[in-house]
Amino acid sequence: MDISEIQVDGYERVARCRDPRSGLHALIAIHDTTLGPALGGLRMLPYASEDEALFDVLRLAKGMTYKSAVADTGLGGGKSVILGDPIKKSRALFEAMGRFVDAMGGRYITAEDMNIGIADLEIVRTQTRWVSGLKRESGSSGNPSPYTAWGCLQGLRAVLEEVWSAGDFRGKRFLLQGVGAVGGRLAELLKERGAHVIICDINAARVKELQQKHGFEAVPDEGHMSVPCDVYAPCARGATLNDESIPLLRCKAVAGCANNQLREPRHADVLRQKGILYAPDYVINAGGIINVGMEFVPGGYDEAKSMAKIDGIYGALKRVFALSKEHDLNTREAAEQLAEMRLKRGRDENAKRR
């Protein structure tokens, strides 16, 4: 196994692992550990190049720093990616990934993300203790997806109040792109509260399954962004809000579970100029990381305490919207300001302890 460093300004550590025996080609990015060890999920994708994978892992790691800071988890931000086709998973691959995670010396804690499930992480766990979000039976917090969906629902209450002056879901049209474990559960929660739910996904079979089970309206994934709705909720891959897609939107707000929804930071301004409220993704989708983070508090994981903390996403978004108006910022800038305030507080506290 060969682990090499990649120098990236503004990141504490970025490392590459190549393991010829298992075929592992992976990256770990540790962005900031001011508030605690860097927690962030592991994803596996057939990236076209290492540069593409590096771009992904860097932006995701930085997003995790801000997510953990705003959510007050007591953790920092990091991320990891495996370059490869998820169809070609193997035990040897995840054992090697476990050794790679362990080589970070506890500064990085991994968890579930795209194309990585608990069964994969259980193999990673055989090589390192720095794994979270495993089965309840193992004393961990379980699948984070339902908690991410629940937290997003709490954030949507704040969005509705900001745009319509009332947090009433009844009759509002929500368009969800991506209805996997998180988006599918969010769709169910919205329907339970009287919302009109429209779904789409590149996985047509999943759409059909949910449509038959819950009666959701379905639209083709291709061209879905031009479908009229009150709230557009991206719940799959990131970077879907860009120069080509934003002009198509016919909604009053964008608020969904996906990470890194903006292709570039400036797209928050483009949304604002179009009169669309943007709920910063790492604020509204923090439920899963909050739940996983509760594994590391004194006394161990407590679901009731976790749910109470996840409910705080509502207040965090209200604070972001207030900062946005108070300082004439777009909501992305306001969320970053809130995160940086908490990081500065952490740095000051760390300096006092030295």
N, C-alpha and C positions, 0 to 999 in steps of 0.2 A: 504494500500500500504506500502510495506516494502522496504526501500532503504538502502543498506549496502555498505561499502567500501571494495575494493580489493586493497591491497598494491602491487604496481608494481614499481620497481626501474626505474627511468628515465621518469616517467609519472606524470603529475601534479595531476591528479585524475582519478581513475577508479571506477565505481560504478555499482552495480547490483540492479535491481528492480524486486520484485516478487509481483504481485497483484492477489490474489486468485479470487476476484470478476470477473475480466475481463479475467483472464488466462494469463496475460502478464508476460513474463520472458524475460528481456532485459538487455543489458549492454551498458554503455556509457564510452568511453575512451577519456580523454582530455590529449593530449600528451604535447603540448607546446603553450603557449599564449604570447610569447615574442613579436610577431609582431601584435597581435590583438586577438579577440575572436576566439575560435577554431571552424572552419567550416568544416563539413564533413557529408556525406549522411547517411541515415538510410536504412539498408537492412533487409530483412526477409528471413530466410532460415531454413529448418528442420535440424539443426545441430544435430549430433549424441550425443553430450554432451556439457556441459557448457565449458569445457576445449577447445574443438574445436572452439566454438564461441569466447572465450577469445583470442585464438591465432589469429583468423581472425580480431577481432576488434582492437587488439593492433598493428598489422602490418599495418592495414589500417590507423589508426590514425597517426602513425609515418610518413607514406607515405604522408598524407595530410599536415603535418607540412612542409616537404620538398617541396611538390608541391606548396604550397602557398608561401613559401620563394623564390623559383626560379622564380615563376610567378609574384612576387612582388605584391601580392593582398592586403597586409596590414592586413592579417588574420593569425591565427594560425591553428593548426591541431587537429582534433578530429574525432570521428566516433561513430556510434551506430548500434547495431544489435538487432533484435527481434528473439528469438529462437522459431520457430514454422512453421507450414505448411501454406504457403500463401493462400491456398484454404480456410483456417479457419479464414480469416480476419473478424473483427467485429468493429462496431463503438466504443463499450466500450474499446476494445483493444487499439485503437489509441487515445482515450481520455486519457486513463491511460498513454500511451507513452508521450502524451503532458504534463501531470503533471510531469512525470519523467524528461523531457527536461527542464521544467520550474524550477525544483529543482536545476538545475545547476547555476541558478542566472545570466544567460546571458553569461556565459563563454563558452557555447557550443551552436552553431547554427546548426540546422539540415537541410537536403535537400533530394532530391530523390536519391535512389540507387536501387540495385537489388530487384525486386519484390515489390517496393514501388512507387506508382504513385502520381500525383498531388491530386487526390481525397482523398487518404489516408492522405496526408499532410494537406489538408484543414481541416480535422477532428482534427489532431494534433494542428493546429493553433487555434482551439477554446479554447485550454487550455494554450497556451503560445504564446508570440509574436516572439519567437526565431526559426522561420521557414523561409526558403528562397526557391526561385525557384517555387513560386506559379503562378497562372494564371496572364497574363498581365492585365486582367480586375481588379485585386486586387492591381495593382500597383507594382507587382513583375516582375521578369525577364522571367518567363515562363519556359518551358521545356529546360533543359540544354543540351540535347542530340545533337541537331544540331550544337551547339557551340563546343562541344567536338570533333565532327567529323571534323568540319572546322579547329580547332586548330591542329588536327592530320595531316590533309592535309598540313598545313604550315610546320609542323615538318618534314614531308616526303620530302619536297623540300630540306631541309638541309641534310637529309639522302642520297638522290640521288646525291647531290653535293659532299658529302664526299666519296661515293663509286665510282661514275661514272663521277665525275668532271663536272656534268651538271644536273640541276634540271628539266630535261625533263621526263615527265611521259609516253610519247608515246612509246608503244611497250613493256614497262616493265610489267613483270608478278607479280601481287600481289595476294597472297593467304590469304584470310580473314577467320579466324575461329571465328564464332559468328557474326550473321548479324541481330541483334536486332535493336533497335532504333538508336544506335550509329554506329555499324558496317555496318548496311544496308545503312545508309546515306553516310558513308565513301565510300562504294562500288560505289554508284551513282556518287559521286564527282570524284572518280578515273576514272570511265568510261568516264565522260564528258571531261576529260583531255587526253584521248587517251590510257589509260592503259588497259592491258588485265587483267580482274578481275576473280579470281577463288574463289568460296565461299563454305563454309560448316558450318553446325550447327547441334546440337542435335535435333533441331526442323525441321524435314524434310518438313513440310508444309510451313514454312517460306522460306526455300531454294527454293522450287518449285514456290512459289509466285514471288520471286525476279527473278528467272531464266526465268519465262514466261514473266515478265514485261520488263526486261532489257537485256535478252539474255546472262547472265553471265554463264560461265562454272561452273559446280558444281561437287564436289567430295564427297565421303562418309566422314562423320566426323571421323569415326574410321580409323586410319591409315593415316590421312591427312598430318601429319607432314613430311612424306617422299615424298610428291608431289614436283617436281622441280618447283622453282619459283625464282624471284629476291629478293622479299621482303616478309617475312612472317609477317602477322599482326594479333596477338592474340587480339580479341575484346570481350571476354566473361569473364569467371572466371579466377582467378589468379593462381599462382604457377604451371603453365603448363610447364615451362621451368625447367627441372630437369635432373637428371642423366640418366633416361630412354629415355627422349624425345629428348634432344639436339643432341645425335649422329645420330638421324634420319633426322635432318634438311638438306635440299638441297637448301640453299639460301645464299645470300650475306649479308642480313641485317634482323634484327627483329625490327619491329616498329609498334606498334598497340595501341589500345584504352584501353585495359584491365588494371586493377590495379594489382600491385604486381605480375608481370609476373614471376619473379624468385622465385623458391621454396626456395632457400637459397642464401644469398649474393654472395657466392663463384661461383655461376653459371654464374655470369658476366665474371669471369676469364675463365671459361670453354668455353663460347661463343667466347671470344677474342682469345683463343688458337686455336679454330677451324677456325679463320679468318672471323667470322661473326660480323658485326657491330651491337651493341645493342643500341637502343634509349631508355634511361631510361623512364619507363612508366609514372612516375609522372611529367616528363617534357613535353613529347609529348601529354599527354592526359589532360592537364590543362585547355583546353578551357572552359569546363563547369563550373569549379570552378571560373575561371576568370570572367565569365559572371554573375554568382550568386554573386560573391564578389562585383561587381559594384553596387549592391543594397545598399551597406553600405557606399558609398562615399558621400561627401557633395553634395547636390543638387539632389540626387536620381539617379535612373537607367537611363542610356543613351546608347542605343544600338550602336550608331556610335562610341562612345568612347570605348565601350566594344570590338567591332570588331577590332579596332586599337590595343588594348592591346593583344587580342588573336593572332593577326598576329605576335606579338613579340615572340611567341614560336619558330619561325624560328631562330631568333637571339639567343635565350636561348640555343637551341641545338647546334648551331654553337660554342657558348662559351664552352659548355660541351665538344665537340669534340676537341676543341683547348686545353683545360686544360688537357684532357686525353693524348694528344700527348706531351704537354709541360712537364708534370710531370710523364710520363710513368705510367699512371693509367688506369684501366679499366673504361669504361664510367659510371658505377654505382658509383664508387668512385669519379670520377670527378664531377658528379652531386651533390653528397653529400657534396663535398668540396665547391661547389658554394653555396649550401643551408646553410651550416654552416657559411660561410663568411657573408651571409646576416643576419643570426640569431645573430652572434657576433656583427655586426653593430647595430642591434636592441637592444641588451642587453646593449651595450655601451651608446646608445642614451637614453635608459630608466634610466640608472644609473646617467647620467648628469641631468636629469629632477628631480631626487629625492632631 
